[in-house]
Amino acid sequence: MAELVYRPVIGAALTMFKALDLKIDVQGSENIPRSGGAVLVSNHISYLDFIFTGLAALPQKRLVRFMAKDSVFRHKISGPLMRGMKHIPVDREQGEAAYRHALDSLRSGEIVGVFPEATISQSFTLKGFKSGAVRLAQEAGVPLIPMALWGTQRMWTKGRPRNFKRSHIPVTIRVGAPLEAAPDQYAGALTRRLRERVQELLEAAQRAYPVRPRDAEDTWWIPAHLGGTAPSPAELR
């Protein structure tokens, strides 16, 4: 089926990245299957994460259908785009419909993108994972693909102003090996394994990140446990 909306949006995003002179480092895209369904699972630190998560699948010529809160679909600008790109609206009070929609997409050979933390992590550390991604992969009989993003929080995150200046911000993306979601495994245990994989990738992305804070005022995007001034998970609780 022709992608009359998704591909032009990708073109616009790539043009924006070039204009901003972003330094994007992607490794592991080969772990995303060239065909067939999969659940792509990422950490969540920015409002722009879905763009960069989808970017990691482009070398494999795959488009990702993201599960996103339904309010985004009701917006007069983003709504038509989200529907045109065949993303999946999630009503948190009626999640079963979104689950069935995602399951149908996976069974038809699509890649579905999920942020299992559900909301942006303001500490820039991994929060707990909800088990929906694992249950989807188990029921659809598809692999889980863990990945991690780092640097996107410097562009636009919760509680901070947007930074769309030509400031050469690096974005580091790491995609890990597929994780089999055997239907006879306990979803909770598999979710913990998945989170561990994403944590390993996140730490690898942080180690590879080529920029350090300029000064004390620029430490807001660094987690507290790494010496930054982002609020700790305990403080946020």
C-alpha positions as CSV (number, residue, x, y, z in Angstrom):
1,M,0.0,0.0,0.0
2,A,1.3,3.4,-0.9
3,E,2.6,5.5,2.0
4,L,1.3,8.9,0.9
5,V,2.0,10.6,4.2
6,Y,4.7,8.6,6.0
7,R,7.5,9.0,3.4
8,P,7.0,12.8,2.9
9,V,7.1,13.2,6.7
10,I,10.4,11.2,6.8
11,G,11.7,13.5,4.1
12,A,10.8,16.6,6.1
13,A,12.4,15.1,9.2
14,L,15.6,14.4,7.4
15,T,15.7,17.9,6.0
16,M,15.2,19.3,9.5
17,F,18.0,17.1,10.9
18,K,20.3,18.4,8.2
19,A,19.3,22.0,8.8
20,L,20.0,21.6,12.5
21,D,23.3,19.9,11.7
22,L,22.5,17.0,14.1
23,K,25.3,14.5,14.6
24,I,23.3,11.2,14.4
25,D,25.2,8.0,15.3
26,V,23.1,4.8,14.7
27,Q,24.5,1.3,15.3
28,G,22.7,-2.0,15.2
29,S,20.0,-1.2,12.6
30,E,20.8,-4.6,11.0
31,N,19.1,-6.2,14.1
32,I,15.7,-4.9,12.8
33,P,14.2,-7.5,10.4
34,R,13.8,-6.6,6.8
35,S,10.5,-8.4,6.7
36,G,7.9,-9.6,9.1
37,G,6.5,-8.3,12.4
38,A,8.5,-7.1,15.4
39,V,8.0,-5.0,18.5
40,L,10.6,-2.2,18.6
41,V,11.1,-1.1,22.2
42,S,12.9,2.0,23.3
43,N,13.6,4.2,26.3
44,H,11.7,7.5,26.4
45,I,13.4,10.8,27.2
46,S,12.1,13.3,24.6
47,Y,9.0,14.3,22.7
48,L,11.0,13.6,19.5
49,D,11.9,10.0,20.4
50,F,9.4,8.4,17.9
51,I,11.2,10.2,15.1
52,F,14.6,8.9,16.0
53,T,13.3,5.4,16.8
54,G,11.8,5.3,13.4
55,L,15.0,6.6,11.9
56,A,16.8,3.5,13.1
57,A,14.6,1.3,11.0
58,L,15.2,3.2,7.7
59,P,18.4,1.3,6.7
60,Q,16.3,-1.9,6.7
61,K,13.7,-0.1,4.6
62,R,11.1,-0.5,7.3
63,L,8.4,1.9,8.6
64,V,7.4,1.8,12.3
65,R,3.8,2.1,13.5
66,F,4.0,3.7,16.9
67,M,1.5,3.3,19.8
68,A,0.8,6.9,21.1
69,K,-1.7,8.5,23.4
70,D,-5.0,9.3,21.7
71,S,-4.8,13.0,22.5
72,V,-2.0,13.3,19.8
73,F,-4.5,12.0,17.3
74,R,-7.1,14.6,18.3
75,H,-4.8,17.5,17.6
76,K,-5.7,19.5,14.5
77,I,-2.1,19.3,13.1
78,S,-0.6,16.1,14.4
79,G,-3.9,14.1,14.2
80,P,-4.1,13.8,10.4
81,L,-0.4,13.1,10.2
82,M,-0.6,10.3,12.8
83,R,-3.5,8.7,11.1
84,G,-2.0,9.0,7.7
85,M,1.2,7.3,9.0
86,K,-1.0,4.5,10.4
87,H,0.1,4.9,14.0
88,I,-1.9,3.4,16.7
89,P,-4.0,5.5,19.2
90,V,-4.0,4.5,22.8
91,D,-6.8,5.4,25.1
92,R,-5.5,4.5,28.5
93,E,-9.0,3.9,29.9
94,Q,-9.9,1.6,27.0
95,G,-6.5,0.0,26.2
96,E,-7.9,-3.2,24.8
97,A,-8.8,-1.6,21.4
98,A,-5.2,-0.3,21.0
99,Y,-3.8,-3.7,21.9
100,R,-6.0,-5.5,19.3
101,H,-5.0,-2.9,16.7
102,A,-1.3,-3.4,17.5
103,L,-1.7,-7.2,17.4
104,D,-3.4,-7.0,14.0
105,S,-0.5,-4.8,12.7
106,L,2.1,-7.3,14.0
107,R,0.3,-10.3,12.5
108,S,0.2,-8.5,9.1
109,G,4.0,-8.1,9.2
110,E,4.4,-4.6,10.6
111,I,6.9,-3.3,13.1
112,V,5.2,-1.7,16.1
113,G,7.1,0.8,18.2
114,V,6.4,0.9,21.9
115,F,7.8,3.0,24.8
116,P,7.1,0.7,27.7
117,E,7.8,3.4,30.3
118,A,4.6,5.0,29.0
119,T,5.7,8.5,29.7
120,I,8.9,10.6,29.4
121,S,11.5,9.9,32.1
122,Q,12.5,13.2,33.5
123,S,15.4,11.7,35.4
124,F,16.7,10.3,32.0
125,T,17.0,6.9,33.6
126,L,14.9,3.9,32.9
127,K,11.6,3.7,34.7
128,G,9.7,0.5,35.2
129,F,8.5,-1.3,32.0
130,K,4.9,-2.1,31.5
131,S,4.4,-5.7,30.2
132,G,2.3,-4.8,27.1
133,A,5.2,-4.9,24.6
134,V,6.1,-8.4,25.7
135,R,2.5,-9.7,25.7
136,L,2.1,-8.3,22.2
137,A,5.2,-10.1,20.9
138,Q,4.2,-13.3,22.6
139,E,0.7,-13.4,21.2
140,A,1.8,-12.3,17.7
141,G,4.8,-14.7,17.6
142,V,7.3,-11.9,16.8
143,P,10.6,-10.9,18.3
144,L,11.3,-7.9,20.6
145,I,13.9,-5.5,19.4
146,P,15.5,-3.5,22.2
147,M,17.0,-0.1,21.5
148,A,18.2,3.0,23.3
149,L,18.4,6.7,22.5
150,W,20.6,9.4,24.1
151,G,20.9,13.1,23.4
152,T,17.3,13.6,22.2
153,Q,16.4,15.1,25.6
154,R,18.7,18.1,24.8
155,M,16.3,19.1,21.9
156,W,12.9,18.9,23.5
157,T,11.9,17.2,26.7
158,K,9.3,17.5,29.4
159,G,9.7,20.7,31.5
160,R,12.4,22.3,29.3
161,P,12.1,24.7,26.4
162,R,12.6,23.4,22.9
163,N,16.1,23.8,21.3
164,F,15.7,23.8,17.6
165,K,18.7,26.1,17.0
166,R,21.6,25.0,14.8
167,S,23.5,23.8,17.8
168,H,25.0,20.5,16.3
169,I,23.5,18.3,19.0
170,P,24.7,14.7,18.8
171,V,22.1,11.9,19.0
172,T,23.3,8.4,19.7
173,I,21.1,5.4,18.9
174,R,21.9,1.8,19.7
175,V,19.8,-1.2,18.5
176,G,20.3,-4.6,20.2
177,A,19.9,-8.2,19.0
178,P,16.3,-9.5,18.9
179,L,14.9,-11.1,22.0
180,E,12.6,-14.1,21.5
181,A,9.3,-13.8,23.1
182,A,8.4,-17.4,23.7
183,P,4.6,-17.8,24.6
184,D,5.4,-20.2,27.4
185,Q,7.6,-17.6,29.3
186,Y,6.2,-15.6,32.1
187,A,5.6,-12.1,30.8
188,G,6.9,-10.4,33.9
189,A,10.2,-12.2,33.8
190,L,10.6,-11.5,30.1
191,T,9.8,-7.8,30.7
192,R,12.6,-7.6,33.2
193,R,15.0,-9.2,30.7
194,L,13.9,-6.7,28.1
195,R,14.5,-3.8,30.5
196,E,17.9,-5.1,31.3
197,R,18.7,-5.2,27.5
198,V,17.6,-1.7,27.0
199,Q,19.6,-0.6,30.1
200,E,22.7,-2.1,28.6
201,L,22.1,-0.3,25.3
202,L,21.4,3.0,27.1
203,E,24.7,2.7,29.0
204,A,26.5,2.0,25.8
205,A,24.9,5.0,24.1
206,Q,25.9,7.2,27.1
207,R,29.5,6.0,27.0
208,A,29.7,6.6,23.2
209,Y,28.2,10.1,23.4
210,P,30.8,12.5,22.2
211,V,29.8,15.6,24.2
212,R,30.0,16.5,27.8
213,P,28.3,19.5,29.6
214,R,29.9,22.9,28.8
215,D,29.6,24.1,32.4
216,A,27.6,23.6,35.6
217,E,24.5,25.1,34.1
218,D,24.6,22.6,31.3
219,T,24.4,19.5,33.5
220,W,20.6,19.4,33.5
221,W,20.5,16.7,30.8
222,I,22.8,14.3,32.7
223,P,21.3,11.9,35.2
224,A,22.1,12.4,38.9
225,H,23.9,9.1,39.2
226,L,26.3,10.2,36.5
227,G,27.0,13.5,38.2
228,G,24.3,15.6,36.5
229,T,21.6,17.8,37.9
230,A,18.6,16.0,36.4
231,P,16.2,15.1,39.2
232,S,16.7,11.6,40.6
233,P,13.9,9.0,40.4
234,A,13.5,9.3,44.1
235,E,13.1,13.1,43.9
236,L,10.5,12.7,41.2
237,R,8.6,10.1,43.3
